[in-house]
Every structure is written in structure tokens, then in C-alpha cells.
Amino acid sequence: MAAKKATEDHFNELHNLVTKEFLARVKSGEASTQDLKAACDWLKTNDISGVALEGNPLSKLAQIMPEIDPELVQKRLYGRK
């Protein structure tokens, strides 16, 4: 007897469960670095992105990220142009 293929409802349920699990881990404050990386990958896989509006958490994260000078990086990696 052949196994039945999963239905779209099954995939939707699994998607929902995985998303809820990531949310629970992050909200609890107990998410490991690996959990956070997996959650970021999950968002990327599902084409979820955010907009850094003034004052929102993504904007605050962007503000603390160091600025990178592409020319300096290129010089340090490859020497003079």
C-alpha cells in the first residue's frame, strides 16, 4: 500500500507550527544563536523581509551596525587597485 502524499493543508499546518515554535523561542528570551540563525533562514526562505522605519527594532539594529568602506575592504583584501 503506497503512502499518501501530504496535502497543502499538511504543509500549511507544518509551516504554522514551525513559525510558532520560532516565535516562542525568541519571545521567551531563551533562543540560542543557532535558533536565531534558523529563524532568519526561515524568514529568508519564505521571502519575508522588513523595512527599517525610524524607531522600529530593525532601524535600531541598523543604527548599531558598523559602516563599511568598500574601498578600504578591497585594499585590505587585494592591496592597492
Accessible surface in RSA format (square Angstrom, percent):
REM  Atomic radii and reference values for relative SASA: ProtOr
REM  Chains: A
REM  Algorithm: Lee & Richards
REM  Probe-radius: 1.40
REM  Slices: 20
REM RES _ NUM      All-atoms   Total-Side   Main-Chain    Non-polar    All polar
REM                ABS   REL    ABS   REL    ABS   REL    ABS   REL    ABS   REL
RES MET A   1   240.52 124.6 150.09  99.3  90.43 215.3 128.14 108.9 112.38 148.9
RES ALA A   2    94.56  86.9  64.38  99.3  30.18  68.7  74.41 104.8  20.15  53.4
RES ALA A   3    99.21  91.2  63.99  98.7  35.22  80.1  74.35 104.7  24.86  65.8
RES LYS A   4   193.38  94.3 162.21  99.5  31.18  74.2 111.67 100.5  81.72  87.0
RES LYS A   5   189.88  92.6 168.72 103.5  21.16  50.4 118.50 106.7  71.38  76.0
RES ALA A   6    56.00  51.5  29.84  46.1  26.16  59.5  34.11  48.0  21.89  58.0
RES THR A   7    68.64  48.8  62.10  63.0   6.54  15.6  66.41  89.2   2.23   3.4
RES GLU A   8   134.22  77.1 123.71  93.6  10.50  25.0  45.26  87.5  88.96  72.6
RES ASP A   9   107.78  75.5 102.39 101.9   5.39  12.7  27.15  63.9  80.63  80.4
RES HIS A  10   100.16  54.7  95.22  66.2   4.94  12.6  63.53  65.5  36.63  42.6
RES PHE A  11   125.65  62.9 121.38  75.2   4.28  11.1 122.37  74.2   3.28   9.4
RES ASN A  12    83.34  57.5  77.94  75.3   5.40  13.0  25.08  60.4  58.26  56.3
RES GLU A  13   103.09  59.2  96.46  73.0   6.63  15.8  35.17  68.0  67.92  55.5
RES LEU A  14   104.29  58.1 102.93  73.6   1.35   3.4 103.90  73.0   0.39   1.1
RES HIS A  15    78.15  42.7  76.75  53.3   1.40   3.6  60.33  62.2  17.82  20.7
RES ASN A  16    70.15  48.4  66.94  64.7   3.21   7.7  16.53  39.8  53.62  51.8
RES LEU A  17    99.68  55.5  94.57  67.7   5.10  12.8  94.85  66.6   4.82  13.0
RES VAL A  18    43.39  28.6  40.69  36.8   2.70   6.5  43.27  37.6   0.12   0.3
RES THR A  19    45.40  32.3  45.21  45.8   0.19   0.4  44.82  60.2   0.58   0.9
RES LYS A  20   119.54  58.3 115.28  70.7   4.25  10.1  68.63  61.8  50.91  54.2
RES GLU A  21    82.22  47.2  79.40  60.1   2.82   6.7  30.57  59.1  51.65  42.2
RES PHE A  22    34.90  17.5  34.72  21.5   0.18   0.5  34.90  21.2   0.00   0.0
RES LEU A  23    91.63  51.0  90.49  64.7   1.13   2.9  91.53  64.3   0.10   0.3
RES ALA A  24    57.03  52.4  45.06  69.5  11.96  27.2  53.19  74.9   3.84  10.2
RES ARG A  25    97.32  40.9  93.70  47.8   3.62   8.6  24.08  32.9  73.23  44.4
RES VAL A  26    71.25  46.9  60.43  54.7  10.83  26.1  60.98  53.0  10.28  27.9
RES LYS A  27   167.21  81.6 131.36  80.6  35.85  85.4  86.17  77.6  81.04  86.3
RES SER A  28    68.73  58.1  32.88  43.9  35.85  82.6  42.72  91.0  26.01  36.4
RES GLY A  29    67.00  82.6   0.00   N/A  67.00  82.6  34.86  95.7  32.13  72.0
RES GLU A  30   147.62  84.7 118.99  90.0  28.63  68.2  44.01  85.1 103.61  84.6
RES ALA A  31    23.35  21.5   3.65   5.6  19.71  44.8   3.71   5.2  19.64  52.0
RES SER A  32    54.38  46.0  44.65  59.6   9.72  22.4  49.46 105.3   4.92   6.9
RES THR A  33   117.24  83.4 110.92 112.4   6.32  15.1  74.07  99.5  43.16  65.3
RES GLN A  34   143.75  80.4 136.43  99.7   7.32  17.4  44.61  95.0  99.13  75.2
RES ASP A  35    24.98  17.5  24.13  24.0   0.84   2.0   1.38   3.2  23.59  23.5
RES LEU A  36    83.30  46.4  82.59  59.1   0.71   1.8  82.99  58.3   0.31   0.8
RES LYS A  37   124.76  60.9 119.82  73.5   4.94  11.8  94.21  84.8  30.54  32.5
RES ALA A  38    38.70  35.6  32.17  49.6   6.53  14.9  36.00  50.7   2.70   7.2
RES ALA A  39    14.35  13.2  13.91  21.5   0.44   1.0  14.09  19.8   0.27   0.7
RES CYS A  40    77.88  58.9  72.69  81.1   5.19  12.2  21.68  54.9  56.21  60.6
RES ASP A  41    59.73  41.8  57.92  57.6   1.81   4.3  24.76  58.3  34.96  34.9
RES TRP A  42    61.76  24.8  58.67  28.4   3.09   7.3  58.92  31.4   2.83   4.6
RES LEU A  43    84.33  47.0  84.25  60.3   0.08   0.2  84.33  59.2   0.00   0.0
RES LYS A  44   163.88  79.9 151.78  93.1  12.10  28.8  99.55  89.6  64.33  68.5
RES THR A  45   105.77  75.2  75.95  77.0  29.83  71.1  61.64  82.8  44.13  66.7
RES ASN A  46    47.72  32.9  29.04  28.1  18.67  45.0  14.39  34.6  33.33  32.2
RES ASP A  47   133.05  93.2 103.10 102.6  29.96  70.8  36.34  85.5  96.71  96.4
RES ILE A  48   101.36  57.7  87.36  65.1  14.00  33.7  88.86  64.0  12.50  33.9
RES SER A  49   109.50  92.5  74.37  99.3  35.12  80.9  47.67 101.5  61.83  86.6
RES GLY A  50    52.25  64.4   0.00   N/A  52.25  64.4  23.73  65.1  28.52  63.9
RES VAL A  51   107.62  70.8  96.08  87.0  11.54  27.8  99.20  86.2   8.42  22.8
RES ALA A  52    54.75  50.3  26.89  41.5  27.86  63.4  26.89  37.9  27.86  73.8
RES LEU A  53   115.38  64.3 113.58  81.3   1.80   4.5 115.38  81.0   0.00   0.0
RES GLU A  54   173.06  99.4 137.47 104.0  35.59  84.7  53.23 103.0 119.82  97.8
RES GLY A  55    44.25  54.6   0.00   N/A  44.25  54.6  30.83  84.6  13.42  30.1
RES ASN A  56    41.59  28.7  36.25  35.0   5.34  12.9  25.54  61.5  16.06  15.5
RES PRO A  57   110.90  80.8 104.10  94.9   6.80  24.7 106.31  87.8   4.59  28.5
RES LEU A  58    73.49  40.9  68.52  49.0   4.97  12.5  71.41  50.2   2.08   5.6
RES SER A  59    10.62   9.0   9.52  12.7   1.10   2.5   1.15   2.4   9.47  13.3
RES LYS A  60   121.77  59.4 119.44  73.3   2.33   5.6  68.10  61.3  53.67  57.2
RES LEU A  61    94.51  52.6  91.43  65.4   3.08   7.7  93.63  65.8   0.87   2.3
RES ALA A  62    56.76  52.2  39.47  60.9  17.29  39.3  43.85  61.8  12.90  34.2
RES GLN A  63   132.59  74.1  96.81  70.7  35.79  85.2  43.51  92.6  89.08  67.6
RES ILE A  64   136.08  77.4 107.16  79.8  28.92  69.7 113.59  81.8  22.49  61.0
RES MET A  65   113.11  58.6 102.50  67.8  10.61  25.3  87.15  74.1  25.97  34.4
RES PRO A  66   104.84  76.4  84.20  76.8  20.64  75.0  95.00  78.4   9.84  61.2
RES GLU A  67   176.14 101.1 142.20 107.6  33.93  80.8  60.08 116.2 116.06  94.8
RES ILE A  68   128.89  73.3 102.29  76.2  26.59  64.1 105.89  76.3  22.99  62.4
RES ASP A  69    77.56  54.3  67.08  66.8  10.49  24.8  26.82  63.1  50.74  50.6
RES PRO A  70   102.04  74.4  93.54  85.3   8.51  30.9  97.72  80.7   4.33  26.9
RES GLU A  71   100.86  57.9 100.22  75.8   0.64   1.5  20.74  40.1  80.12  65.4
RES LEU A  72    77.12  42.9  75.25  53.8   1.86   4.7  76.67  53.8   0.45   1.2
RES VAL A  73    63.35  41.7  61.36  55.5   1.99   4.8  63.35  55.0   0.00   0.0
RES GLN A  74    76.43  42.7  74.85  54.7   1.58   3.8  12.46  26.5  63.97  48.5
RES LYS A  75   107.97  52.7 100.97  62.0   7.00  16.7  47.99  43.2  59.98  63.9
RES ARG A  76   189.68  79.6 153.25  78.1  36.44  86.8  59.22  80.9 130.46  79.1
RES LEU A  77   119.79  66.7  90.10  64.5  29.69  74.6  91.72  64.4  28.07  75.5
RES TYR A  78   162.71  76.0 131.29  74.7  31.42  81.8  98.30  73.9  64.41  79.4
RES GLY A  79    37.31  46.0   0.00   N/A  37.31  46.0  33.12  90.9   4.19   9.4
RES ARG A  80   227.05  95.3 201.36 102.6  25.69  61.2  73.77 100.8 153.28  92.9
RES LYS A  81   173.44  84.6 100.51  61.7  72.93 173.6  99.49  89.5  73.95  78.8
END  Absolute sums over single chains surface
CHAIN  1 A     7975.6       6638.9       1336.7       4866.0       3109.7
END  Absolute sums over all chains
TOTAL          7975.6       6638.9       1336.7       4866.0       3109.7
